[in-house]
Structures are given as structure tokens and as C-alpha cells.
């Protein structure tokens, strides 16, 4: 394409790209999602069981065709505009070549000058040319406003998590939640409301409650992924907001309910609990042994070097219970290298009650004298914790040991006996009058 002025072409191109972003983006996103669902492993079983394959493939085809039609229409409009702008430039080049030929024919300029000028004309014809790489670059550049908006929002959140104090070695006495309230950005609903809680160092604390009670949000605040919208969290008398976020986060080791399954070696999956100590082979082995994961790792095809994903040659996948032990080993490796608080956030929600009870028994044994927090909605599995707190409506409504809470006949007792009755075959009302509440 020849060297027409780039400004009007760029304007036309921006119009095409704007349509790309406004019309084609969402359609392409949906089509790519459907494609990933069709060929990926995560949904493979359900696609077969429910007979969804034909629908997924058909819907993907429809969305892809729709996206291509939007793109083709915009591209054709762009080409028509380009040709309109190209015509005057082409005439100018033809006029220039004709003038050059006339001057050469009448010996007004020599053959050398003709050769040089013709070469320059060919070179300048590339100025302002637009190819597919220019289109791709323009499409990326038009996303910059969205990137700027995202970076601005992230900077605001980072600034909100300011703090300079080092947190190494803390807490030494306790972590205290003082009338803590929290709502997520762009939401008017308070997940926590005036929550009061003391987590003593060196003891096991269980936080129980129904789904949606705010248990995971409490963990996020403790890990300082967010700060409270009201109230404060205090560590040994110092507001948590005064600590450098990264420094404090190194003190908290969390096994999330959706813990990450890295498609890397078994060694890396454990050692990532403390990336600065990846070479601590003895510590990695000790953490795996403590979590009950050592035997299963050593039995893998390549032992510690086995990639924990079947998508790789020689790789192997683990069962849910085996992955849970690897995740616990990762958290224990973090404790070995300085983390002071170990949090278990319902990673065993997919286990049956007996398996979960066995897990928590092992967990409380291997973390004796450590500061541990167990988050669960199952009451029978946390009965050995030294302190049990019931979270409901964004507040701690009851607190004590399992025995004292059951004896008090309150909300914990009712929910605990109601859950127990489901497995004993009794009616909740018969088990305890509070169970039906």
C-alpha cells in the first residue's frame, strides 16, 4: 500500500478497532471460553455425563461465526475508506512518475538521477503503509485506557494497604479484631459487622458458621488482602495497618479451601510455602512427612521431580485428599521458615465427615503449641480446638470450648446436634430443642 497521509487512515482504523472492542470482544471471549470448555479436562466428565458436547460445540461455532462477521464487516468498511484515501495518493505517484519520465526522455536529467528518484519513490511508498501488524498494534493500543484505569485502581488499593513496620516474629501475644466491619468494593452489603475476636498465640482457634457467614472474608482480612472498612485489627497492641503488607503476609500461612495445584514438580509444590528457601531439601521432606504426604510423593514415578499434572510427559495427578496433604505440607514449610499463624480455610469441604475428622485430628496434633485457626462449617470436626467461635451475621455470637458451648444449649449446640443427627438417623428436634432453629 502506498504512502498516503497516515492521519485519516489512523482515524478510520480507530473506528474499526472501536467496533472491534465494543462488538467483537465479548463475543470472542465467550467463544474462547466455550472452546476451552470443550477441549479442556475440567469439564470433560460432565460434558459426557450430561450430553453437553454437541451443545457446547454448536454454541462455540455460532459465537465464532458472529465474531468473524462483526470483524469482516468492520474490515470491509475500513478497506473502502482506505481506497478512497488511496486514490489521490496513487494519482500523485503516477503524476510524479510521468514527470520523471518526461524529464528523462528530454534529457533534462540524467539516467543516474532517474534511477535515484525512482528508488526514492519506491522507498517513500512505504511511508504510511498499514499492514496486519499495524492493525494488531492499534488494537492493543486502544486497550491502554482500560489498562490505565486498572492500574489506577490497583495503585489506590496498594496505597490503602500502606505501612512500613516490619512484622517478623509477630504475633507474640495475640491478634485482636476490634469492632471490625467490612464490605467489598462496589457492594453495599456488610460481610462483617462490628466483629470482636481475640486470637491468642500458641492456641488453636476454630471459627464455625453456616455458608456465607463471612469466614473466608475474616481470613482475607487476617492475611491483609483487604483492610477493614471500619474498626481495626491489632497485633500485640499495634494496628495491623502500620505493618508493611508483605512483611505481615509472610507471618500468615494459609491453606485456602481452593488451594492452588501447581502443574510443577512435587518439590516445588511444597517449597513454594517459602520461595526464599527452595534449596532446603531437609525442610521440604520434613514438612511433607509432617503433613502425611511423604510416602505418596516418594511413590510417584519420578519421586520429588514428578510434575503434578497429567498434561506433561511423565506427570501424575493426585486425588483430592492427596492434594490436600501437599497443600498442608506447603503451609507447614512456611511455618518452618518464619510464618507464625497457620490458617486452614475449609480445604476439606469435599471430604466426608469421617475423613475430615481424621484430617483435623492430625492437623491439631502436628500443630500443637502453634497459633492455628481452623475455618469450617462442620462442627463435629473442630471439637478438639481450644477455642471455638461461632460466626453469624458478620459477628461472633458465641465463644468457648466444645464442651461449654454444647452445655450452654445455644446456637452452636443446636447446629452441632442437628448435623450429628443427620448421620445418626435421628430427627434434629429429638436430638436437641435448638436444632430446628
N, C-alpha and C positions, 0 to 999 in steps of 0.2 A: 504494500500500500504506500502511496506516495505522501510527500511531505506537506500536508495541509496544516493549517493552524491548529494547534493542539487544544486550545481553549474551548471552542464549540464542540469538538469531539469529546472532550472530557465531560462537558456538561451533558451531552447525550448519553455518554457512558454511565454517568452518575444516576441518570434517570433509570437506566436499565438495572443497575445494581440496587437502587432503592426498591424497585419492583421485586428484584431477587430476594432482598431481605424481608420485604413486607409480605410477599405472597408465597415464595417458594421455600423459605426457611422452615416454617412449621411443617409443611408437607413433607419435605425431605427428612426432617427429624423423625417424623412418625414412620416414614418408610424404612429408615435405617434401624429404628427400634424393632419394627416387625421383622426385618431381615435378621437382626441379631437374635431375636426370639426363635425364629425358625431354624437357624443353624447352630445355636448355642446349646450348651449342655444343661443349663439351669432349668429350662422349661421342657426338656425333652420328654420326661416321663409323663407330665400332664398333657402334653400335646398328643401323645399316643393314647393315654387312658381316656381322655375326653374327646378324642377325634377332632382336634382343633387344627391339624396340619393344613388341610385344604383351605380352611377359612383364613388362616394366617398368611399362607402363600398368595391366595387370591386378593386379600386386602393389601398386601405389600405391592402386588402388581398394579392395583388401582392407584395407590398413593404415588408410586413411582411414575406412572404414566401422567398423572395430574401434575406432578412437579416438572416433568420434562415439557409438558405442554405450556406451562407458565414460562419456563425458560426459553422455549423455542419462540413463543410469541414476542417476548421482550427482545430476543436477539434479532428477529426479523425487523422489528421496528428500529432497532439500533442500526442495522445494515442499511435500511432505506435512508435514514438520516445521514449516515456516513457517505452514501453515494451522492446525495445532494451536495454535501460539503466537498466531496472529492472532485466533482465535475469542474468547478472553476480552477482548482489546482491543476488538474490534468490539462486544461486548456492553456494555462500559463506555462506548463512544461513544454507542451507542443509548440507554443509560440517561441519559447526560448530556443528549442532545438531548430526550428525553422530559421530564426535569425542567425544562429550559429552556422547553419548550412549555407545560408545566403552569403555571409561574410567570408566563409572559406572558399566558396565557389568563385567569388570575385576577387580572391587573393587579398582581401582586406586584413586577414590574419593568416598566420602560417599553420602548417599541419601540426606542429608541436602545440600551439595554443588550442587548436581544436581538440586534440587528444586530452589535454589537461582539463579543459572546460567540460568535456563530455564525462570525464571521470568524476569531476566535482558534482555534476548534475546527478549521476548515479548515487554518489555518496549522500548528497543532501536529500535525495528522495526518501531516505530512511528517517529523516527528522520528522517527528510527529506521527510515525507509523504506530499502529496499535495492533498487537497480536494477543494470543491467548494468555501469555504470561502477564501482559499489562492488565487484562481483564481480571485475572486471578489476584494480582496485586491490588487492584482497585477494590475488589470485593472484600479483601482483608482489611484495607484501609478504612472502608466505610464502617467497619465494626469498632473502630477506635473510640467513638463516643460512648459505646456501651462499656468498653474496657475502662475508659476514664471514670465512668460512673461507678463501676465495680471497685476500682482502686480507691476512689474517694470514700466509698462506704467502708472498705476494709481499713483505710487509714483512720477513719473515725472510730471504728471498733478497737483498733490497736491502741489508739490514744486513750480510749476509755479504759483499757487494761494497763494503764501506766503503773509504775512502781520501780523502785531502784534497790530496795533492801535485798541482800542475799538471804535465801531460805534454807541453806544447807544445814542439816541436823535438826530441823524443826518438823513437827511439833515436839516439844519436850514435856509439856504437861497436858494440854488439851486443845481441841478445836471447838469453838463455840459459835453457834448460829444465834444471832440476836435480832429477833423480830424481822426475819428475812422474808421479803416478798419478791416475786419475780414473774414477769410476763415476757414472752418472746417478742422480738421486733415485729411491728405491724400487726400486733394482736392486742385486744383489749381484755383478754381473759387472764386472770392471775392464776398461775400454776401453783405457786406457793404464796401463802398469805399470813404474815406475822409468825413465821415458824421459829420456835425456840428449841434448841437442841445442843447438848454438850456431848462431845465425843472424847472420852478420856484416853490418854495414851496408855498403851500396854494392855488394853482390854478389847474384847470382841463385842461389837455393837451390831445388832440386826435391825433393819428397817423394813417393816412389812406393811402391806396395804394392797388394796384392790388395784387392778389395772387402771392407769390414768390418774393415780393418786399424786403423782409428782416425784416418784422415787428416782427415776433416771435424771430428772432435772436437778434434784439435790446433788447427785454425783457430778453433774456438769459444773455446778457452782463450786463444789468442793475442789474440783480439778481446775478451777478458774478458766473454764472455757467461756464462761459468762460471769459478769458481776451482778449482784442483786440489784433490782430496780428500787428497792427500799430495804432498810435495815443494813446489817453488816455481818461479815464473818470475821472472827477474831482468832488468831493463833498465838497462844501464850501471851495474851494481852495486847498483841499488835494487830491492827486491822490488816486483813489479807490484801487489801488494795495497795498497801505500801510495799509489798514484795514484788520483785521482778517476776513477771508471769512464768517465764521459762524456768527460773530457778525453783519456784514453788512446784511447778508441774513435775520436776524431777523427784520431788518428795512424795508424790502420789502415784501408786501403781494400780492401774485399773484393769480388771478383766471384764470387758463390756459384754452385754448379752449378745451383741452381734460382732464378736471379736473377729479380727482380721485373719484370714487364712492366706498367708503369703505364698505365691507359687515359686518358692525358693527352697533352698536346702533346709533339712530339719535343723541343722546347726543355726542357720540364720533365723529361723522362726523362733528359736529360744533366745538367742543372743540379742535380738532386737529389743529386748527389755532394757538393755543398756548399751547402745551403739558404740559408746566410747570404750567398751571392754569386749569387743568381738573376739579378741585373742585369749580370753580367759577360758581355756578349754576345761580346766578342772571345775570352774564355777558353772559352766554350761551343763556339764554332766551332773553336778550336784543338784542343780535346780530341777533337771529332768527326773532324777531319782526321787527327789522330794515330792514332785508332783505325780509320781507314778507313771511317767512317760518314758523312762529309760529303756525298759525291755522292749516296748513296741518300736522305738526308734532304732535300737540295735538290730531288730529283726527285719528292718526294711532292706530292700535289695542292695542298696549301697550304703546302708547304715546312716551315719550323720550327713553324708553327702547326697542322700536321696532327695530329689526335688519333690515337694509335696503337691504334685499336680500330675494327673494322667495326661495332660496335654503336652507333656515333654517326654522325649525318649528316655526310658529308664525311670520315669517318675512314678509315684504311687500316691493314691489318695487315702485319707483316713476316715474312719467313721466319726459321727458326731461326738461320741464320748471320748475318742482318742484325740480329736482336735481340741476338745475342752481341756484335756490334760496338758497338751502342748501350750495352750494359751496360759494356763496356770503356771507352767514352768517359766514362761516368758515373764510373767509378773513377779515370780519369786526371784528370778535373776536380777530384776530391777531392785528388789528389796536387798539382795546381796550386795549391790553396789550403791547403796545410799538412800533409796526410797524408804520413807518412814511409815507410810499409811498404805495398806493394801485393801482395795475395794473389789468386791465381787458383785457385779450387777447382773443378776439373773442370767448367767451364761448357760444354766442347765434347765431352762424353761421347757426344752424339748425332751427332757428325760422323764421317765416315770417316777413316781414318788419314792419308791424304794431306792432306785439308783441315785436319785438326787440326795436322799438322806445319807446314803453311803458316802457320796461325794463331800457333803458338808461335814460329816464326821471326820473325814480325812483332812479336809481343809482346816478345821478348827484345831486338829491335833498338830499339824505341821506349822501352824502359825501361832502356837501358844506363846504368850507373853508379847506378841506383836500387836500393833494397833490395826485392827481389821474391822471392816464394815461390810456386812452382807446385806444385799438388797434382794428382797423376794416378795412374792405374793402368796407363797405357800408357807403356812405357819408351822407345819409339823417338822420341817427340815431345819429350822433355825432355833429349835428349843434349847440347844446347848449354849447359845450365845449368852454372855454375861449380862448384857443389857439389850432388851427388845423394845423398840419404839414403833408405835402404830401411827402411820401417816394417813390422814384422811382429810379431804377438803383443803389441802395445802398446809395443814398444821399437824403437829404431833399431839394426838388426842389421848394417848396412854403410853406409859413407860414403866418398865420393871423387868424382872426375870420371868421366865415362862411360868414358873410355879405361882408367883404372886399375881400375875395377870390372869391366869386361869381361875385362881381362887377368888379374885375380885368379881368375877361374873360379868365383866364389862364387854366391850366390843371385841377385844382380842379373844376372850373366852368363847364368845358366840361364834365368831368366824372360824376359830380353830376347831371347835367341836363340830361345826357344820361341815368342814372339809373332812374331818375324821369320819363322820357319819356316812359320807359318800362311799368310803371304802369299806366300812363295816356293814353296810346294807341297812342301816337304821335311818329313821326319819330325823331330820335336824331338830324338830320340835321335841322329839323324845329324848334326844341327846342332851339338850340344854335349852331352856326357855329363850335365851338370847339368840339362838342360832337362826331363827326365822327373820331376824331384823336385817 
